[in-house]
Amino acid sequence: MHARMAALAAASLVSIVCWSGPGSVARAEPARDIPQSVLAEHESVMAYLHGIAAKPTPEGAAAQKVIDMLKPHMAKEEAFILPPLVLLPDLAAGKVSPDMRWAIEMADRVKAEQAALLKIHQGLSDAFIVLLDAAEAAGDEVTVGFTKDLAADDLGDREVTEPTTILIGEFLRSHLHHDKD
């Protein structure tokens, strides 16, 4: 495991331990709460990118471009893509309640914005390639590994996170007998 990922895992573990006590259940407030593991990851990623961007080098310029693109994407994720995910532990335990209905609207928004989200991910992929090339040219193996991990995480958003949010909405819709508008 890269040293960077080990640090991220440690930060995530600390956040999770501090956030949840024994028997706690995640309850989301729409557009506010997201899984603590993802929040810790977002903070760690941005901190590392800002450190690279502070360098007056091609690598620094490439990192700034990633920041400029990633920041609004993370804001979208935190606004409507990620909040429904806090319901997963309850849903997996078979707990469904009307107070979860808020997640349907967010899931519907993810579904409606799929084409726009794909364009954002494509732009991020292009920016990651520029950062990867700059890091390789600088011989910065840590940033090379970080960028590869960042690209894999972005792919995970497309392949897992966004579809999971959509499935949560459909699951809740069917279990709460919520009519599609």
Backbone as numpy.savetxt, mean C-alpha at the origin, in Angstrom:
# Nx Ny Nz CAx CAy CAz Cx Cy Cz
17.48 -11.88 3.40 16.63 -10.70 3.40 17.53 -9.47 3.40
17.21 -8.52 2.57 17.98 -7.28 2.56 17.90 -6.61 3.92
18.95 -5.88 4.27 18.95 -5.16 5.54 17.77 -4.19 5.59
17.44 -3.61 4.45 16.32 -2.66 4.37 15.00 -3.33 4.71
14.80 -4.54 4.17 13.56 -5.26 4.44 13.51 -5.73 5.89
14.67 -6.09 6.45 14.71 -6.48 7.86 14.31 -5.31 8.75
14.81 -4.12 8.41 14.43 -2.94 9.18 12.95 -2.64 9.04
12.41 -2.81 7.84 10.99 -2.59 7.60 10.17 -3.59 8.40
10.59 -4.86 8.39 9.88 -5.88 9.14 9.90 -5.57 10.63
11.03 -5.11 11.15 11.12 -4.76 12.56 10.21 -3.58 12.90
10.20 -2.57 12.04 9.33 -1.41 12.27 7.87 -1.82 12.22
7.54 -2.70 11.30 6.16 -3.18 11.20 5.76 -3.94 12.45
6.65 -4.80 12.93 6.36 -5.59 14.12 6.14 -4.68 15.32
7.01 -3.68 15.48 6.84 -2.74 16.58 5.50 -2.02 16.47
5.14 -1.57 15.28 3.86 -0.88 15.09 2.69 -1.78 15.43
2.76 -3.03 15.02 1.67 -3.96 15.27 1.55 -4.24 16.76
2.68 -4.48 17.42 2.65 -4.77 18.85 2.12 -3.58 19.62
2.56 -2.38 19.25 2.09 -1.17 19.95 0.63 -0.88 19.66
0.18 -1.23 18.48 -1.18 -0.89 18.06 -2.22 -1.82 18.64
-1.92 -3.11 18.69 -2.94 -4.06 19.08 -2.55 -4.81 20.33
-3.49 -4.94 21.20 -3.29 -5.73 22.40 -3.95 -7.07 22.23
-3.88 -7.92 23.26 -4.49 -9.23 23.17 -5.98 -9.13 22.91
-6.43 -9.86 21.93 -7.86 -9.90 21.64 -8.41 -8.68 20.95
-7.54 -7.77 20.52 -8.06 -6.57 19.87 -8.57 -6.92 18.48
-9.54 -6.16 18.03 -10.12 -6.37 16.72 -9.98 -5.07 15.95
-9.54 -5.16 14.71 -9.37 -3.96 13.89 -10.74 -3.41 13.52
-10.96 -2.16 13.81 -12.17 -1.46 13.42 -11.74 -0.25 12.62
-12.26 -0.11 11.46 -11.83 0.99 10.59 -12.81 2.14 10.63
-12.26 3.30 10.59 -13.03 4.50 10.35 -12.78 4.80 8.88
-13.83 4.93 8.09 -13.64 5.14 6.66 -12.63 6.24 6.35
-11.78 5.96 5.39 -10.78 6.90 4.87 -9.78 7.34 5.93
-9.62 6.57 6.99 -8.65 6.95 8.00 -7.78 5.78 8.40
-8.37 4.71 8.89 -7.60 3.57 9.34 -7.23 2.68 8.16
-5.99 2.25 8.18 -5.53 1.26 7.22 -4.74 0.23 8.02
-4.48 -0.93 7.44 -3.67 -1.91 8.19 -2.35 -1.28 8.65
-2.02 -1.48 9.90 -0.82 -0.87 10.47 0.45 -1.33 9.76
0.47 -2.56 9.26 1.65 -3.04 8.53 1.89 -2.21 7.28
0.83 -1.82 6.60 0.96 -1.03 5.38 1.36 0.40 5.71
0.79 0.95 6.77 1.16 2.30 7.19 2.66 2.35 7.53
3.15 1.36 8.26 4.58 1.32 8.60 5.42 1.20 7.33
4.96 0.40 6.38 5.68 0.24 5.12 5.73 1.57 4.36
4.59 2.26 4.27 4.55 3.55 3.56 5.54 4.53 4.19
5.55 4.61 5.51 6.44 5.54 6.19 7.90 5.18 5.94
8.21 3.90 6.01 9.58 3.44 5.81 10.05 3.70 4.37
9.20 3.40 3.41 9.55 3.61 2.00 9.82 5.08 1.74
8.95 5.94 2.23 9.14 7.37 1.97 10.39 7.90 2.66
10.66 7.43 3.87 11.87 7.88 4.57 13.12 7.49 3.79
13.16 6.26 3.29 14.32 5.82 2.52 14.46 6.62 1.24
13.36 6.81 0.53 13.40 7.58 -0.72 13.86 9.02 -0.48
13.39 9.63 0.61 13.81 11.01 0.91 15.31 11.06 1.18
15.85 10.03 1.82 17.29 9.98 2.05 18.07 9.93 0.75
17.59 9.16 -0.20 18.26 9.07 -1.51 18.07 10.38 -2.27
16.86 10.92 -2.23 16.55 12.14 -2.98 17.38 13.34 -2.51
17.88 13.28 -1.30 18.69 14.38 -0.79 20.06 14.45 -1.46
20.44 13.37 -2.15 21.75 13.34 -2.83 21.67 14.12 -4.15
22.65 14.99 -4.40 22.68 15.73 -5.68 23.29 14.87 -6.79
22.63 13.76 -7.09 23.13 12.79 -8.06 21.97 12.36 -8.96
22.26 11.65 -10.04 21.18 11.09 -10.86 20.27 10.16 -10.04
20.87 9.45 -9.10 20.09 8.57 -8.22 19.13 9.40 -7.36
19.60 10.52 -6.85 18.77 11.41 -6.06 17.62 11.98 -6.87
17.91 12.39 -8.09 16.86 12.93 -8.97 15.82 11.86 -9.30
16.28 10.64 -9.53 15.36 9.54 -9.84 14.49 9.22 -8.62
15.08 9.26 -7.43 14.31 9.01 -6.21 13.26 10.09 -6.01
13.60 11.34 -6.31 12.62 12.42 -6.17 11.45 12.23 -7.12
11.72 11.75 -8.31 10.65 11.47 -9.28 9.72 10.37 -8.74
10.33 9.34 -8.13 9.51 8.27 -7.53 8.65 8.86 -6.41
9.24 9.69 -5.56 8.49 10.32 -4.47 7.31 11.11 -5.04
7.58 11.91 -6.07 6.54 12.76 -6.66 5.38 11.93 -7.20
5.66 10.74 -7.68 4.61 9.88 -8.21 3.98 9.01 -7.13
4.79 8.57 -6.19 4.32 7.64 -5.16 3.46 8.31 -4.10
3.79 9.55 -3.78 3.06 10.26 -2.72 1.56 10.37 -3.03
1.14 10.84 -4.21 -0.29 10.90 -4.48 -0.93 9.51 -4.59
-0.14 8.53 -5.06 -0.68 7.17 -5.14 -0.93 6.63 -3.73
0.01 6.84 -2.82 -0.18 6.37 -1.45 -1.38 7.08 -0.81
-1.58 8.34 -1.14 -2.74 9.06 -0.61 -4.03 8.42 -1.09
-4.09 8.02 -2.36 -5.27 7.31 -2.87 -5.45 5.98 -2.15
-4.35 5.26 -1.99 -4.43 3.97 -1.29 -5.00 4.16 0.11
-4.49 5.15 0.82 -4.92 5.37 2.19 -6.34 5.91 2.27
-6.80 6.57 1.21 -8.16 7.13 1.20 -9.23 6.08 0.93
-8.99 5.16 -0.03 -10.09 4.25 -0.37 -9.69 2.83 -0.75
-8.43 2.56 -1.00 -8.04 1.20 -1.38 -7.74 0.35 -0.14
-7.04 0.90 0.81 -6.58 0.13 1.97 -7.55 0.03 3.15
-8.37 1.05 3.44 -9.23 0.94 4.62 -10.08 -0.34 4.70
-10.68 -0.81 3.60 -11.47 -2.05 3.73 -10.65 -3.26 4.19
-9.35 -3.23 3.98 -8.52 -4.37 4.36 -8.49 -4.60 5.87
-8.76 -3.56 6.67 -8.77 -3.77 8.12 -9.92 -4.68 8.55
-10.87 -4.88 7.66 -11.99 -5.76 7.97 -11.66 -7.24 7.77
-10.56 -7.54 7.12 -10.24 -8.93 6.78 -10.23 -9.88 7.98
-9.61 -9.53 9.11 -9.64 -10.49 10.23 -11.06 -10.83 10.67
-11.94 -9.83 10.75 -13.33 -10.10 11.13 -14.04 -10.93 10.06
-13.85 -10.58 8.80 -14.50 -11.31 7.71 -14.02 -12.76 7.67
-12.73 -12.96 7.88 -12.18 -14.32 7.89 -12.73 -15.13 9.05
-13.10 -14.45 10.13 -13.68 -15.13 11.30 -15.19 -15.29 11.16
-15.72 -14.87 10.02 -17.16 -15.01 9.78 -18.00 -13.91 10.38
-17.39 -12.82 10.77 -18.11 -11.70 11.38 -18.43 -10.65 10.31
-19.70 -10.43 10.08 -20.16 -9.41 9.15 -21.22 -8.61 9.87
-21.12 -7.28 9.79 -22.12 -6.44 10.44 -22.42 -5.22 9.59
-23.60 -4.64 9.77 -23.99 -3.47 8.97 -23.02 -2.29 9.08
-22.27 -2.19 10.19 -21.35 -1.07 10.33 -20.13 -1.20 9.41
-20.07 -2.30 8.66 -18.99 -2.49 7.68 -19.40 -2.00 6.29
-20.62 -1.57 6.15 -21.16 -1.18 4.85 -20.33 -0.10 4.16
-19.66 0.76 4.91 -18.84 1.83 4.34 -17.81 1.28 3.34
-17.35 0.06 3.56 -16.30 -0.51 2.71 -16.81 -0.81 1.30
-18.11 -0.99 1.14 -18.66 -1.27 -0.18 -18.42 -0.09 -1.11
-18.65 1.11 -0.63 -18.46 2.31 -1.45 -16.99 2.46 -1.86
-16.09 2.18 -0.93 -14.67 2.27 -1.26 -14.28 1.21 -2.30
-14.79 0.00 -2.12 -14.48 -1.07 -3.07 -15.03 -0.74 -4.45
-16.22 -0.17 -4.48 -16.80 0.24 -5.77 -15.94 1.31 -6.44
-15.36 2.19 -5.65 -14.49 3.22 -6.21 -13.22 2.60 -6.80
-12.66 1.61 -6.10 -11.48 0.92 -6.64 -11.83 0.28 -7.98
-12.99 -0.37 -8.02 -13.42 -1.02 -9.25 -13.61 0.01 -10.38
-14.22 1.13 -10.05 -14.47 2.17 -11.05 -13.19 2.83 -11.55
-12.17 2.88 -10.70 -10.93 3.57 -11.05 -9.82 2.62 -11.50
-10.16 1.37 -11.82 -9.13 0.40 -12.20 -8.26 0.87 -13.36
-8.83 1.44 -14.39 -8.04 1.89 -15.55 -7.08 3.00 -15.14
-7.55 3.95 -14.35 -6.69 5.04 -13.89 -5.58 4.52 -12.97
-5.93 3.58 -12.11 -4.93 2.99 -11.21 -3.86 2.25 -12.01
-4.27 1.56 -13.06 -3.30 0.85 -13.90 -2.31 1.83 -14.53
-2.80 2.97 -14.99 -1.91 3.99 -15.58 -0.91 4.50 -14.54
-1.39 4.69 -13.30 -0.49 5.13 -12.22 0.58 4.08 -11.99
0.19 2.82 -11.91 1.16 1.74 -11.69 2.16 1.64 -12.84
1.70 1.86 -14.06 2.62 1.84 -15.20 3.63 2.97 -15.10
3.17 4.15 -14.70 4.08 5.28 -14.51 5.08 5.02 -13.39
4.60 4.41 -12.31 5.50 4.06 -11.21 6.55 3.05 -11.68
6.13 2.07 -12.45 7.09 1.07 -12.96 8.19 1.75 -13.77
7.81 2.69 -14.60 8.79 3.43 -15.40 9.76 4.20 -14.49
9.22 4.83 -13.45 10.07 5.58 -12.51 10.99 4.64 -11.73
10.50 3.45 -11.39 11.33 2.49 -10.69 12.51 2.04 -11.56
12.26 1.88 -12.85 13.33 1.47 -13.76 14.42 2.54 -13.82
14.03 3.80 -13.85 15.01 4.89 -13.87 15.82 4.88 -12.57
15.15 4.70 -11.43 15.86 4.64 -10.15 16.78 3.42 -10.09
16.29 2.30 -10.56 17.11 1.07 -10.58 18.36 1.28 -11.42
18.19 1.85 -12.60 19.35 2.10 -13.48 20.35 3.05 -12.81
19.84 4.10 -12.16 20.73 5.06 -11.49 21.45 4.41 -10.32
20.75 3.57 -9.57 21.37 2.89 -8.43 22.43 1.90 -8.91
22.13 1.19 -9.99 23.12 0.25 -10.55 24.35 1.01 -11.03
24.15 2.14 -11.70 25.27 2.95 -12.19 26.12 3.48 -11.04
25.47 3.75 -9.89 26.19 4.26 -8.72 26.81 3.14 -7.89
26.50 1.90 -8.25 26.99 0.77 -7.46 26.32 0.66 -6.10
25.12 1.19 -5.99 24.37 1.22 -4.72 23.48 -0.02 -4.65
24.06 -1.12 -4.18 23.33 -2.39 -4.14 22.13 -2.36 -3.19
22.21 -1.58 -2.12 21.08 -1.49 -1.19 19.87 -0.88 -1.90
20.10 0.20 -2.64 19.01 0.85 -3.36 18.54 0.00 -4.53
19.43 -0.76 -5.13 19.01 -1.70 -6.18 18.02 -2.69 -5.58
18.37 -3.29 -4.44 17.47 -4.24 -3.78 16.18 -3.58 -3.33
16.29 -2.38 -2.77 15.12 -1.63 -2.33 14.17 -1.38 -3.50
14.72 -0.96 -4.64 13.90 -0.64 -5.81 13.21 -1.89 -6.34
13.92 -2.99 -6.34 13.29 -4.26 -6.78 12.16 -4.64 -5.83
12.38 -4.46 -4.52 11.32 -4.74 -3.55 10.14 -3.81 -3.74
10.42 -2.55 -4.03 9.37 -1.56 -4.27 8.55 -1.92 -5.50
9.23 -2.36 -6.56 8.52 -2.78 -7.77 7.66 -4.01 -7.50
8.18 -4.95 -6.71 7.40 -6.15 -6.36 6.19 -5.77 -5.53
6.35 -4.82 -4.62 5.22 -4.36 -3.81 4.17 -3.70 -4.69
4.61 -2.92 -5.65 3.67 -2.28 -6.56 2.90 -3.32 -7.37
3.58 -4.34 -7.82 2.92 -5.43 -8.53 1.91 -6.13 -7.61
2.28 -6.28 -6.34 1.35 -6.86 -5.36 0.10 -6.02 -5.19
0.24 -4.71 -5.29 -0.94 -3.84 -5.22 -1.90 -4.19 -6.35
-1.36 -4.36 -7.56 -2.20 -4.66 -8.72 -2.78 -6.06 -8.67
-1.96 -7.02 -8.25 -2.38 -8.42 -8.29 -3.17 -8.87 -7.06
-2.94 -8.23 -5.91 -3.54 -8.72 -4.67 -4.37 -7.65 -3.95
-3.76 -6.52 -3.62 -4.43 -5.53 -2.77 -5.70 -4.97 -3.40
-5.60 -4.45 -4.61 -6.77 -3.85 -5.23 -7.87 -4.88 -5.50
-7.55 -6.08 -6.04 -8.61 -7.08 -6.19 -9.21 -7.53 -4.86
-8.40 -7.60 -3.80 -8.93 -7.98 -2.49 -9.93 -6.95 -1.99
-9.62 -5.68 -2.18 -10.56 -4.63 -1.77 -11.88 -4.77 -2.53
-11.80 -5.04 -3.81 -13.01 -5.23 -4.62 -13.80 -6.44 -4.10
-13.10 -7.53 -3.80 -13.77 -8.73 -3.29 -14.44 -8.48 -1.93
-13.79 -7.68 -1.09 -14.40 -7.34 0.20 -15.74 -6.63 -0.04
-15.75 -5.70 -0.97 -17.00 -4.99 -1.28 -18.07 -5.93 -1.78
-17.71 -6.82 -2.69 -18.69 -7.77 -3.22 -19.18 -8.74 -2.13
-18.27 -9.19 -1.29 -18.63 -10.08 -0.19 -19.63 -9.39 0.76
-19.29 -8.16 1.13 -20.19 -7.41 2.02 -21.53 -7.14 1.37
-21.50 -6.79 0.10 -22.74 -6.52 -0.63 -23.65 -7.76 -0.57
-23.07 -8.92 -0.83 -23.89 -10.13 -0.85 -24.35 -10.54 0.54
-23.52 -10.29 1.55 -23.89 -10.69 2.91 -24.75 -9.67 3.63
-24.71 -8.44 3.19 -25.54 -7.41 3.81 -26.75 -7.07 2.96
-26.92 -7.80 1.86 -28.05 -7.59 0.95 -28.13 -6.13 0.52
-26.97 -5.56 0.24 -26.88 -4.16 -0.18 -27.09 -4.12 -1.69
-28.03 -3.33 -2.12 -28.32 -3.21 -3.56 -27.21 -2.45 -4.24
-26.84 -2.91 -5.45 -25.90 -2.14 -6.28 -26.62 -0.91 -6.79
-25.92 0.18 -6.74 -26.52 1.43 -7.24 -26.25 1.60 -8.69
